[in-house]
């Protein structure tokens, strides 16, 4: 006999009620009081818990985490102290103007006598801002100690993985043991069984929403036309995380606020306020970033300019375009690193003959002058230190005594120019196969717009690709310029389409069994060898393909065919 429709509706409503009750129990573990606690080890915030589990694995244990954070605190403190001494204590006038030979340099003091007696207001505010930031990082370090000790105990006693084993254990092994632990300890009470996809969804819940916004082109992060200047920097990324992703969820961390999709004016106010705050702090942030990048990369750029400053890397905008749903950072970095060799080879397929000829001419001229200086030093090494040549003397003008630069300085400058000019001298007779190289890059990055198909040899595709794959020195300059571009984007561009971004997020407050997640991050229900039609966005289709590739297929002997996206 068929069941009455009313009974089916009643049964369905009871099922939904039970699912909501389980989810509320997960959000509020106090509801579990009175039950058998020895059978339940439910965790109140699985998102934060799984993130800590992954970060503990990614940073390779407690000792490495503590050492890394202490080193970061030391580097920040050293940068702050060094910036103060360079600005107020160092006797720059004596070092630059008075120190001209060995006798005069001996009488020049390194530090001024009136150091820090009347510091500039900019320096005072600079030190105040970053001292507060350093204290906040220090407090955050001590605040996280208890959570780190708990995660270490979880790895040791629940997963049977010691810190020494994290150097060789893969993330798949950790996930497998967490899934096995769910069967006995019930970490998650809204599902009987956990899967690798459930764990990745928890860890990357906010990142999945960010990937969806990028794929739907709801964020104005495209490079400026003609300038190859990307406005997507770390500063803008932090602002988007604060204004959009953090404001999207309530205090639990994984439930979307019901008012988020409705309060468009509130979103616009947050964006404008964050842009104004970023603009207010931009002089201090830009000064700190300029000094930090100089201290970190100056020696490397001077020693190996071709292999460092003028090597290429993917921009932050390119990385978000290539990022896939539920893809953990270490897997993404491995995939991007695998494409670097083919990406560099593809760029070299488009030489600029005029620039190459000029670079070879400069290489010959500067190399000849460097050879003369080296030969002169073999005859008399004192000439390099004590003989000075001023720029005016090169053009036949009389130079004042003890002015100009010694030959050692000219040799260092010529060596730097020589290394840079050689970086732009492409090797001759390079084989031309740009289409094959671009396809090889796409196999790793999973990013290949439809307009690129069959046109990898054209200059238009090359121009788009180099906007994503830029020189490292230009990426560093873009981060500094981001202190100015980020406030403009936050105050002008983002508020104009705030309503579209709010509507793009899920509006249901509860989505059992895992609460709100990006719908694009859900895996296919069945594993098959035929792929569905790809989305209009190249990245959405590639994400669905990757979801199937990372999930074991029940059928053996089958292969998935990946079509160019």
C-alpha positions as CSV (number, residue, x, y, z in Angstrom):
1,X,0.0,0.0,0.0
2,X,1.3,3.5,-0.8
3,X,2.0,5.8,2.0
4,X,-0.2,8.8,2.4
5,X,1.3,12.1,1.0
6,X,0.8,13.7,4.4
7,X,2.9,11.0,6.0
8,X,5.7,11.6,3.5
9,X,5.6,15.4,4.2
10,X,5.6,14.7,7.9
11,X,8.6,12.4,7.5
12,X,10.4,14.9,5.4
13,X,9.8,17.7,7.8
14,X,11.1,15.5,10.7
15,X,14.2,14.8,8.7
16,X,14.9,18.5,8.1
17,X,14.2,19.2,11.7
18,X,16.7,16.5,12.8
19,X,19.4,17.9,10.4
20,X,18.9,21.5,11.8
21,X,19.0,20.2,15.3
22,X,22.3,18.4,14.6
23,X,23.7,21.5,13.1
24,X,22.7,23.6,16.0
25,X,24.3,21.0,18.3
26,X,27.5,21.4,16.4
27,X,27.3,25.1,16.7
28,X,26.5,24.9,20.4
29,X,28.2,21.9,22.2
30,X,26.4,22.8,25.4
31,X,23.3,21.1,23.9
32,X,25.2,17.8,24.2
33,X,25.3,17.9,28.0
34,X,23.5,14.9,29.5
35,X,24.5,12.5,26.7
36,X,27.3,10.0,26.7
37,X,30.3,12.2,26.4
38,X,32.7,9.3,26.2
39,X,31.2,8.6,22.7
40,X,31.1,12.1,21.6
41,X,34.1,14.3,21.0
42,X,32.2,17.0,18.9
43,X,34.1,20.1,18.1
44,X,32.3,23.4,18.2
45,X,34.0,25.1,15.3
46,X,35.2,22.5,12.7
47,X,36.3,25.3,10.3
48,X,38.9,26.7,12.7
49,X,39.8,23.2,13.9
50,X,40.5,21.8,10.5
51,X,42.4,25.0,9.5
52,X,44.6,24.5,12.6
53,X,45.2,20.9,11.7
54,X,46.2,21.8,8.1
55,X,48.4,24.7,9.2
56,X,50.1,22.4,11.7
57,X,50.8,20.0,8.8
58,X,51.8,22.7,6.4
59,X,54.3,24.3,8.8
60,X,55.7,20.9,9.8
61,X,55.1,20.7,13.5
62,X,55.3,22.7,16.7
63,X,59.0,23.5,16.7
64,X,58.9,24.8,13.2
65,X,55.8,26.9,13.8
66,X,57.3,28.5,17.0
67,X,60.7,29.1,15.3
68,X,59.0,30.6,12.2
69,X,56.9,33.0,14.2
70,X,59.7,34.1,16.5
71,X,61.9,34.7,13.5
72,X,59.1,36.8,11.9
73,X,58.9,38.8,15.2
74,X,62.6,39.3,15.2
75,X,62.7,40.4,11.5
76,X,59.9,42.9,12.1
77,X,61.6,44.3,15.2
78,X,64.9,44.6,13.4
79,X,63.3,46.4,10.4
80,X,61.6,48.9,12.7
81,X,64.7,49.5,14.7
82,X,66.9,49.8,11.6
83,X,64.5,52.2,9.9
84,X,64.6,54.5,13.0
85,X,68.4,54.4,13.1
86,X,68.7,55.1,9.4
87,X,66.4,58.0,9.6
88,X,67.6,59.7,12.8
89,X,70.9,58.3,14.0
90,X,73.2,57.7,11.0
91,X,75.5,60.6,10.1
92,X,74.6,60.7,6.4
93,X,76.1,64.1,5.7
94,X,79.5,63.0,7.0
95,X,79.4,59.7,5.2
96,X,78.4,61.1,1.9
97,X,80.2,64.5,1.8
98,X,83.1,64.4,4.2
99,X,84.4,60.9,3.7
100,X,86.5,61.2,0.5
101,X,89.7,59.3,1.4
102,X,91.2,57.2,4.2
103,X,92.3,60.0,6.4
104,X,89.0,62.0,6.2
105,X,86.9,58.9,6.7
106,X,88.7,58.1,9.9
107,X,87.4,61.3,11.5
108,X,83.7,60.8,10.5
109,X,81.4,59.5,13.1
110,X,78.9,56.9,12.1
111,X,76.1,58.1,14.5
112,X,75.1,61.7,15.1
113,X,75.5,63.3,18.5
114,X,72.0,64.7,18.5
115,X,70.3,61.4,17.6
116,X,66.6,61.2,18.4
117,X,66.5,64.6,20.1
118,X,64.0,66.0,17.7
119,X,62.6,63.2,15.5
120,X,60.3,64.1,12.7
121,X,56.5,63.6,13.2
122,X,56.4,61.1,10.3
123,X,59.0,58.9,12.0
124,X,57.1,59.1,15.3
125,X,53.9,58.0,13.7
126,X,55.7,55.3,11.7
127,X,57.3,53.8,14.8
128,X,54.0,54.1,16.7
129,X,52.0,52.3,14.0
130,X,54.4,49.4,13.5
131,X,55.2,49.1,17.2
132,X,51.5,48.5,17.9
133,X,51.5,46.0,15.1
134,X,54.5,44.2,16.6
135,X,52.8,44.1,20.0
136,X,49.7,42.7,18.4
137,X,51.7,39.9,16.7
138,X,53.4,39.1,20.0
139,X,50.1,38.8,21.8
140,X,48.7,36.7,19.0
141,X,51.8,34.5,19.4
142,X,51.1,33.8,23.0
143,X,47.3,33.5,22.4
144,X,47.9,30.7,19.9
145,X,50.2,28.6,22.1
146,X,47.3,26.8,23.8
147,X,45.7,25.9,20.5
148,X,49.0,24.7,19.0
149,X,49.6,22.5,22.0
150,X,46.1,21.0,21.6
151,X,46.7,20.3,17.9
152,X,50.1,18.7,18.8
153,X,48.3,16.5,21.3
154,X,45.6,15.7,18.6
155,X,48.3,14.6,16.1
156,X,50.2,12.5,18.7
157,X,47.3,10.8,20.6
158,X,44.5,10.7,18.0
159,X,46.3,10.4,14.7
160,X,49.4,8.7,16.0
161,X,51.7,11.2,14.0
162,X,54.7,12.7,15.7
163,X,56.2,16.0,14.7
164,X,59.3,14.2,13.2
165,X,57.0,12.2,10.9
166,X,55.3,15.4,9.5
167,X,58.4,15.9,7.4
168,X,57.6,12.8,5.3
169,X,53.9,12.2,5.9
170,X,51.6,13.4,3.1
171,X,48.4,15.3,3.6
172,X,46.4,12.4,2.2
173,X,47.6,10.3,5.1
174,X,46.5,12.9,7.6
175,X,43.0,13.1,6.0
176,X,42.7,9.4,5.9
177,X,43.4,9.1,9.7
178,X,40.9,12.0,10.4
179,X,38.2,10.1,8.4
180,X,38.9,6.9,10.3
181,X,38.8,8.8,13.6
182,X,35.4,10.2,12.7
183,X,34.0,6.6,12.9
184,X,34.9,6.3,16.6
185,X,35.3,9.7,18.0
186,X,32.6,11.6,16.1
187,X,34.4,14.9,15.5
188,X,31.5,16.1,13.3
189,X,28.0,15.2,14.6
190,X,26.0,16.3,11.6
191,X,27.5,13.5,9.4
192,X,28.3,9.9,10.1
193,X,31.2,9.8,7.7
194,X,33.6,12.6,6.7
195,X,35.3,12.8,3.3
196,X,38.3,14.6,2.0
197,X,36.0,16.9,0.2
198,X,34.2,17.8,3.5
199,X,37.5,18.6,5.2
200,X,38.7,20.8,2.3
201,X,35.3,22.6,2.2
202,X,35.7,23.4,5.9
203,X,39.3,24.7,5.5
204,X,38.7,26.7,2.3
205,X,35.2,28.0,2.9
206,X,36.1,31.6,2.6
207,X,38.6,31.0,-0.2
208,X,36.0,29.2,-2.3
209,X,33.7,32.3,-2.1
210,X,36.7,34.5,-3.2
211,X,37.4,32.1,-6.1
212,X,33.7,32.3,-7.1
213,X,33.8,36.1,-7.1
214,X,36.9,36.2,-9.2
215,X,35.4,33.7,-11.7
216,X,32.2,35.7,-12.1
217,X,34.3,38.9,-12.7
218,X,32.7,40.7,-9.8
219,X,36.0,42.1,-8.5
220,X,37.8,44.9,-10.5
221,X,41.2,43.2,-10.3
222,X,42.0,43.1,-14.0
223,X,45.4,44.7,-15.0
224,X,45.2,48.3,-16.2
225,X,45.2,48.3,-20.0
226,X,48.5,49.3,-21.6
227,X,50.4,49.5,-18.3
228,X,50.4,45.8,-17.3
229,X,49.8,47.1,-13.8
230,X,47.7,44.8,-11.6
231,X,45.6,46.4,-8.9
232,X,45.3,43.0,-7.1
233,X,47.9,43.3,-4.3
234,X,48.2,41.9,-0.8
235,X,46.8,45.2,0.6
236,X,43.6,44.8,-1.5
237,X,43.4,41.1,-0.8
238,X,43.4,41.8,2.9
239,X,40.8,44.5,2.6
240,X,38.5,42.2,0.6
241,X,38.9,39.5,3.2
242,X,37.9,42.0,6.0
243,X,35.0,43.7,4.2
244,X,33.5,40.8,2.3
245,X,34.5,37.4,3.7
246,X,34.7,38.2,7.4
247,X,31.6,40.3,7.3
248,X,29.7,37.6,5.4
249,X,29.7,35.1,8.3
250,X,28.4,35.5,11.8
251,X,30.2,34.9,15.1
252,X,30.2,31.1,14.6
253,X,32.5,31.6,11.6
254,X,30.5,29.4,9.2
255,X,26.9,30.8,9.1
256,X,26.1,33.6,6.6
257,X,24.4,36.5,8.2
258,X,20.8,36.8,6.9
259,X,21.3,40.6,6.5
260,X,24.4,40.3,4.4
261,X,22.7,40.0,1.1
262,X,20.1,42.7,2.1
263,X,22.3,45.4,3.6
264,X,24.0,46.7,0.5
265,X,24.5,50.2,2.0
266,X,26.4,48.5,4.9
267,X,28.7,46.8,2.5
268,X,29.4,50.1,0.7
269,X,30.1,51.8,4.0
270,X,32.6,49.0,5.0
271,X,34.4,49.3,1.7
272,X,34.6,53.0,1.8
273,X,35.8,53.0,5.5
274,X,38.4,50.4,4.8
275,X,39.6,52.4,1.7
276,X,39.8,55.6,3.8
277,X,41.8,53.8,6.5
278,X,44.1,52.2,3.9
279,X,44.7,55.6,2.4
280,X,45.5,57.1,5.8
281,X,48.1,54.5,6.5
282,X,49.4,54.2,3.0
283,X,52.5,56.5,3.5
284,X,53.7,54.4,6.5
285,X,52.9,51.0,4.8
286,X,54.6,52.1,1.6
287,X,57.7,53.3,3.5
288,X,57.9,50.1,5.4
289,X,57.4,47.9,2.3
290,X,60.1,49.8,0.4
291,X,62.6,49.4,3.2
292,X,61.7,45.8,3.8
293,X,61.9,44.8,0.1
294,X,65.2,46.7,-0.2
295,X,66.7,44.8,2.8
296,X,65.4,41.5,1.6
297,X,66.1,41.6,-2.1
298,X,68.8,44.3,-2.8
299,X,71.8,41.9,-2.3
300,X,70.1,39.2,-4.4
301,X,69.2,41.6,-7.2
302,X,72.7,43.0,-7.3
303,X,74.4,39.6,-7.3
304,X,72.1,37.8,-9.7
305,X,69.8,40.3,-11.4
306,X,69.0,38.0,-14.3
307,X,68.0,35.1,-12.1
308,X,66.2,37.2,-9.5
309,X,65.0,40.7,-10.4
310,X,64.4,39.8,-14.1
311,X,63.0,36.3,-13.5
312,X,59.3,36.0,-13.8
313,X,56.5,34.8,-11.5
314,X,52.7,34.8,-11.6
315,X,51.0,37.9,-10.2
316,X,48.4,37.7,-7.4
317,X,45.7,38.3,-10.0
318,X,46.9,35.3,-12.0
319,X,47.0,33.1,-9.0
320,X,43.4,33.8,-8.1
321,X,42.4,33.1,-11.7
322,X,44.2,29.8,-11.6
323,X,43.0,28.8,-8.1
324,X,40.5,26.0,-8.0
325,X,37.8,25.3,-5.5
326,X,38.8,23.2,-2.5
327,X,42.5,23.3,-3.6
328,X,44.8,23.5,-0.6
329,X,47.7,26.0,-0.8
330,X,50.5,23.4,-0.9
331,X,48.8,21.6,-3.9
332,X,48.3,24.9,-5.7
333,X,51.9,26.0,-5.2
334,X,53.2,22.7,-6.5
335,X,51.0,23.0,-9.6
336,X,52.1,26.6,-10.3
337,X,55.7,25.7,-9.7
338,X,55.5,22.8,-12.2
339,X,54.3,25.3,-14.9
340,X,57.2,27.8,-14.4
341,X,59.7,26.3,-16.8
342,X,57.2,26.1,-19.7
343,X,55.8,29.5,-19.0
344,X,59.3,31.1,-19.1
345,X,60.0,29.1,-22.3
346,X,56.8,30.4,-23.9
347,X,57.8,34.0,-23.1
348,X,61.1,33.5,-24.7
349,X,59.3,32.5,-27.9
350,X,58.6,36.1,-28.5
351,X,61.9,38.0,-28.7
352,X,62.1,41.7,-29.4
353,X,64.8,42.0,-32.1
354,X,65.5,45.7,-31.5
355,X,65.8,45.2,-27.7
356,X,68.1,42.2,-28.3
357,X,70.4,44.2,-30.6
358,X,70.6,47.1,-28.2
359,X,71.3,44.7,-25.3
360,X,74.1,43.0,-27.2
361,X,75.6,46.4,-28.0
362,X,75.5,47.5,-24.4
363,X,76.9,44.1,-23.4
364,X,79.9,44.5,-25.7
365,X,80.6,48.1,-24.7
366,X,80.3,47.6,-20.9
367,X,82.0,44.2,-21.0
368,X,85.0,45.8,-22.8
369,X,85.3,48.6,-20.2
370,X,85.0,46.0,-17.4
371,X,87.8,44.0,-19.0
372,X,90.0,47.0,-19.1
373,X,89.4,47.7,-15.4
374,X,90.1,44.1,-14.5
375,X,93.3,44.1,-16.5
376,X,94.4,47.4,-14.8
377,X,93.8,45.9,-11.4
378,X,96.1,43.0,-12.3
379,X,98.9,45.5,-13.0
380,X,98.4,47.8,-10.0
381,X,95.6,46.9,-7.5
382,X,95.9,50.3,-5.7
383,X,94.5,52.0,-8.8
384,X,91.0,50.5,-8.1
385,X,90.8,52.1,-4.7
386,X,92.6,55.4,-4.9
387,X,92.1,56.7,-8.4
388,X,88.8,58.5,-8.9
389,X,86.9,59.3,-12.1
390,X,84.0,61.8,-11.9
391,X,81.2,61.8,-14.5
392,X,82.4,65.3,-15.7
393,X,85.8,64.0,-16.4
394,X,84.4,61.4,-18.8
395,X,83.3,64.3,-21.0
396,X,86.6,66.2,-20.8
397,X,85.6,68.7,-18.1
398,X,87.8,69.5,-15.2
399,X,86.9,67.9,-12.0
400,X,87.6,69.1,-8.5
401,X,90.1,67.1,-6.5
402,X,88.8,64.2,-4.4
403,X,85.6,64.1,-6.3
404,X,84.1,61.3,-8.3
405,X,84.1,57.6,-7.7
406,X,87.0,55.2,-7.6
407,X,87.5,52.5,-10.2
408,X,86.2,49.8,-7.8
409,X,82.8,51.6,-7.8
410,X,82.8,51.8,-11.6
411,X,83.7,48.1,-11.9
412,X,80.7,47.2,-9.6
413,X,78.3,49.4,-11.7
414,X,79.6,47.9,-15.0
415,X,79.1,44.4,-13.7
416,X,75.5,45.1,-12.7
417,X,74.7,46.7,-16.1
418,X,76.4,43.8,-17.8
419,X,74.3,41.2,-15.9
420,X,71.1,43.1,-16.8
421,X,71.9,43.5,-20.5
422,X,72.7,39.8,-20.8
423,X,69.3,39.0,-19.4
424,X,67.7,40.7,-22.4
425,X,70.0,38.9,-24.9
426,X,68.0,35.9,-26.0
427,X,69.8,32.8,-27.0
428,X,70.0,32.5,-30.8
429,X,68.2,29.8,-32.9
430,X,65.5,29.0,-30.3
431,X,62.9,26.5,-31.6
432,X,59.5,28.1,-32.3
433,X,56.7,26.1,-30.8
434,X,54.6,28.6,-28.7
435,X,51.3,26.7,-29.1
436,X,52.7,23.5,-27.7
437,X,54.3,25.4,-24.8
438,X,51.1,27.2,-24.0
439,X,49.2,23.9,-23.9
440,X,51.8,22.5,-21.6
441,X,51.4,25.5,-19.3
442,X,47.6,25.0,-19.3
443,X,48.0,21.4,-18.3
444,X,49.5,22.6,-15.0
445,X,47.6,25.9,-14.4
446,X,44.3,24.7,-15.7
447,X,43.7,28.2,-17.1
448,X,43.3,28.7,-20.8
449,X,40.6,31.0,-22.0
450,X,38.7,30.0,-25.2
451,X,40.1,33.1,-27.0
452,X,43.6,31.6,-26.6
453,X,42.9,28.3,-28.5
454,X,44.9,28.0,-31.6
455,X,46.3,31.5,-31.2
456,X,49.3,30.9,-28.9
457,X,51.6,32.2,-31.6
458,X,49.9,35.6,-31.8
459,X,51.2,38.8,-30.1
460,X,47.7,39.4,-28.5
461,X,47.8,36.2,-26.5
462,X,51.4,36.8,-25.6
463,X,50.5,40.3,-24.2
464,X,47.7,38.8,-22.1
465,X,50.0,36.1,-20.8
466,X,52.8,38.4,-19.7
467,X,50.2,40.4,-17.8
468,X,49.8,37.3,-15.7
469,X,53.5,36.2,-15.7
470,X,55.5,39.3,-14.8
471,X,59.0,40.2,-13.7
472,X,59.6,39.8,-10.0
473,X,61.0,43.4,-9.6
474,X,57.8,44.7,-11.2
475,X,55.7,42.6,-8.9
476,X,57.4,44.1,-5.9
477,X,56.9,47.6,-7.3
478,X,53.2,46.8,-7.8
479,X,52.9,45.8,-4.1
480,X,54.3,49.3,-3.1
481,X,52.0,51.0,-5.6
482,X,49.1,49.0,-4.2
483,X,49.2,51.3,-1.1
484,X,47.7,53.9,-3.5
485,X,45.7,51.8,-5.9
486,X,43.9,49.8,-3.2
487,X,42.2,52.8,-1.6
488,X,41.0,54.0,-5.0
489,X,39.5,50.5,-5.8
490,X,37.9,50.3,-2.4
491,X,36.4,53.8,-2.4
492,X,35.4,54.1,-6.1
493,X,35.2,50.8,-8.0
494,X,34.0,48.2,-5.5
495,X,31.0,50.1,-4.0
496,X,29.5,50.6,-7.5
497,X,28.8,46.9,-7.8
498,X,28.2,46.1,-4.1
499,X,24.7,44.8,-4.8
500,X,25.9,42.2,-7.3
501,X,28.5,40.9,-5.0
502,X,26.0,40.6,-2.1
503,X,23.6,38.7,-4.3
504,X,26.3,36.4,-5.6
505,X,26.7,34.9,-2.1
506,X,24.3,32.2,-0.9
507,X,21.4,33.7,1.0
508,X,20.2,30.6,2.9
509,X,21.2,30.8,6.6
510,X,21.6,27.1,7.0
511,X,22.6,24.5,4.5
512,X,22.9,21.1,6.1
513,X,25.0,19.1,6.6
514,X,28.0,21.4,6.3
515,X,26.4,24.9,6.5
516,X,26.8,27.5,3.7
517,X,29.5,26.8,1.1
518,X,30.0,28.0,-2.4
519,X,27.8,26.0,-4.7
520,X,30.6,25.8,-7.3
521,X,32.8,24.0,-4.8
522,X,30.4,21.0,-4.6
523,X,31.8,17.9,-6.3
524,X,30.0,15.9,-9.0
525,X,27.6,13.3,-7.6
526,X,28.9,10.5,-9.8
527,X,32.3,9.6,-11.2
528,X,32.2,9.0,-14.9
529,X,34.5,9.2,-17.9
530,X,32.4,11.8,-19.7
531,X,32.7,15.4,-18.6
532,X,29.8,17.9,-18.5
533,X,29.9,21.0,-20.7
534,X,32.4,23.5,-19.3
535,X,31.2,26.8,-17.8
536,X,31.5,30.1,-19.7
537,X,34.3,30.9,-17.2
538,X,37.4,28.9,-18.0
539,X,38.2,28.4,-14.4
540,X,34.9,27.0,-13.3
541,X,35.1,24.1,-15.7
542,X,38.6,23.3,-14.8
543,X,37.7,23.2,-11.1
544,X,35.0,20.6,-11.8
545,X,37.5,18.6,-13.8
546,X,40.1,18.8,-11.0
547,X,37.4,17.7,-8.5
548,X,37.0,14.5,-10.4
549,X,40.8,14.0,-10.9
550,X,41.5,14.3,-7.1
551,X,38.6,12.0,-6.2
552,X,39.2,8.2,-6.6
553,X,37.0,6.6,-9.3
554,X,35.2,3.4,-8.5
555,X,35.8,2.1,-12.0
556,X,39.2,0.7,-12.8
557,X,40.9,1.0,-16.1
558,X,39.2,4.2,-17.1
559,X,40.8,7.5,-17.9
560,X,39.4,11.0,-17.8
561,X,40.0,13.1,-20.9
562,X,40.8,16.8,-20.1
563,X,39.8,19.2,-22.8
564,X,41.5,22.5,-23.1
565,X,39.5,25.1,-21.1
